[in-house]
Amino acid sequence: MSDFREVTEEFWASPQITVADVAEAAEQGFVTIINNRPEGESSDQTEGAKIREAALATGMAYHAIPITHAGFSEPQVKSMADLLDTAEGKVLAYCRSGTRSTLLWALAQSKTGGDPEELAKAADRAGYNVAPIWEKMQDYAAKAKS
């Protein structure tokens, strides 16, 4: 059973999904799936290739931006911002718990001018805490305003 968590109307995060969850996501109107989990992170995860195949079979777009526990790079943040900017509907991003997906979303939104306070509230409502990236979010938001 899925654990899709609404961060905003257009962006949802989830712990690891299965092929069955992809079908459920399609039924719920998602148009894009973003995989933020590196392959082989744990033996119980569904391979990204299987998720990709299932997503494409339902007409959804699939993208992978793997995030390790080492943190977030500028290219990863830019890739997420670009995907979010071009998605034409609801996006579902997943990793092991949904935390990395939500943190990457918050960084991408801050980088493109989102208000860190509002982003933090949205993440919190979905059960995610942006404290580990708070300073970087503020830096991105300040640069976006200048």
Secondary structure, 3 states (H helix, E strand, C coil): CCCCEECCCCEEEECCCCHHHHHHHHHCCEEEEEECCCCCCCCCCCCHHHHHHHHHHCCCEEEECCCCCCCCCHHHHHHHHHHHHHCCCEEEEECCCCHHHHHHHHHHHHHCCCCHHHHHHHHHHCCCCCHHHHHHHHHHHHHHHC
